[in-house]
Amino acid sequence: MIDERKRKQLKKQTSHAIRHAKYKQMQYRKRKKRRLSPAQRRRRKKQKKYAVLSLAAAFMLLIVVGIISLVRFAVSFFSPSLPQQTASAVSQTESETAVIYPEVDFTIGCTGCFLLHSPFMTSYPDENGNYDFSSIFRYIT
């Protein structure tokens, strides 16, 4: 009974000592953070100010670039004279130099992966068990 009592008292004292040590450590950290000299405080304030100003400048630059590109797009889209000029220039160049290329068949060989996943793999074997994926490429000319 006496040993049990001493053990409980020792446990209580130990937990109290641990809580007290943590409290003191927290107080020390708070004091340590507050120990900035006035020059250091001014320097940190300046750094924060410059960071905010640089972010604001970058944001304003982004807005200005966006507005300029929007104005350029609007001018090119709504300008009636540009499409007529380009159409007449294209018709003049087509009539002057009409090049006709002969039709040529060729084969492209490729190594690598076309990413043929399981739906393709299970749906294309023929009666002999061979795979023919030519129907996938039927619209490529």
C-alpha positions in Angstrom: 0.0 0.0 0.0 2.8 2.4 0.9 4.7 1.5 -2.3 1.6 2.1 -4.4 1.1 5.5 -2.7 4.8 6.5 -3.3 4.6 5.4 -6.9 1.5 7.5 -7.6 3.1 10.5 -5.9 6.3 10.1 -7.9 4.2 9.8 -11.1 2.3 13.0 -10.3 5.5 14.8 -9.6 7.1 13.6 -12.8 4.2 14.6 -14.9 4.1 18.0 -13.2 7.8 18.5 -13.9 7.4 17.6 -17.6 4.5 20.1 -18.0 6.5 22.7 -16.2 9.6 22.1 -18.5 7.4 22.3 -21.6 5.8 25.6 -20.3 9.3 27.1 -19.6 10.5 26.0 -23.1 7.5 27.7 -24.7 8.1 30.9 -22.7 11.8 30.8 -23.8 10.8 30.5 -27.4 8.4 33.4 -27.1 11.1 35.5 -25.6 13.6 34.5 -28.2 11.3 35.5 -31.0 10.6 38.9 -29.5 14.3 39.7 -29.1 14.7 41.5 -32.5 16.5 44.7 -32.5 14.8 47.8 -33.9 17.0 47.6 -37.0 16.1 44.0 -37.6 12.4 44.9 -37.2 12.8 47.7 -39.8 14.6 45.4 -42.1 11.9 42.7 -41.9 9.2 45.4 -42.5 11.1 46.5 -45.6 11.4 43.0 -46.9 7.7 42.4 -46.5 6.9 45.7 -48.2 9.2 44.9 -51.1 7.6 41.4 -51.5 4.1 42.8 -51.6 5.2 45.5 -54.0 6.9 43.0 -56.4 3.8 40.8 -56.3 1.6 43.7 -57.1 3.9 44.8 -59.9 3.9 41.3 -61.4 0.1 41.2 -61.2 -0.2 44.6 -62.9 2.2 43.5 -65.6 0.1 40.4 -66.2 -3.1 42.5 -66.5 -1.4 45.0 -68.9 -0.1 42.2 -71.2 -3.6 40.6 -71.2 -5.3 43.9 -72.1 -2.7 44.5 -74.9 -3.3 41.1 -76.4 -7.0 41.5 -76.1 -6.8 44.8 -78.0 -4.6 43.3 -80.7 -7.1 40.4 -81.1 -10.0 42.8 -81.3 -8.3 45.0 -83.9 -7.3 42.0 -86.1 -10.8 40.4 -85.7 -12.9 43.5 -86.5 -10.7 45.1 -89.1 -12.5 44.8 -92.4 -9.6 45.7 -94.7 -7.2 42.9 -93.7 -9.2 39.9 -94.9 -9.8 41.5 -98.3 -6.1 42.3 -98.8 -5.1 38.8 -97.9 -7.7 37.2 -100.1 -6.5 39.2 -103.1 -2.9 38.5 -102.3 -3.6 34.8 -102.1 -5.5 34.8 -105.4 -2.7 36.6 -107.1 -0.1 34.1 -105.8 -2.2 31.1 -106.7 -2.8 32.3 -110.3 0.9 33.1 -110.8 2.5 29.9 -109.3 0.2 27.0 -109.3 2.3 23.9 -108.4 0.7 20.5 -108.8 2.4 17.7 -106.8 2.0 14.1 -108.0 0.2 11.7 -105.7 2.7 9.4 -103.9 2.0 6.5 -101.6 4.4 5.8 -98.8 4.6 3.8 -95.6 5.5 5.2 -92.2 7.3 2.7 -89.9 7.3 3.4 -86.2 8.6 1.8 -83.1 7.1 2.6 -79.7 3.7 2.4 -78.2 0.4 3.3 -79.7 -1.2 2.7 -76.3 -3.4 -0.1 -77.4 -5.3 -0.9 -74.2 -7.3 -4.0 -73.3 -10.5 -3.0 -75.2 -8.6 -2.8 -78.5 -6.5 -5.9 -77.8 -9.6 -8.1 -77.1 -11.8 -6.8 -80.0 -9.4 -7.1 -83.0 -8.1 -10.7 -83.3 -9.2 -12.4 -86.5 -10.2 -16.1 -86.8 -6.6 -17.2 -86.8 -5.7 -15.3 -83.6 -3.7 -12.6 -85.5 -4.2 -9.0 -84.7 -5.1 -6.6 -87.5 -5.4 -2.9 -86.4 -5.8 -1.5 -89.8 -9.4 -0.5 -89.1 -8.2 2.0 -86.5 -6.2 3.8 -89.2 -8.8 3.7 -92.0 -9.4 7.5 -91.9 -5.7 8.3 -92.2 -4.8 9.1 -95.8 
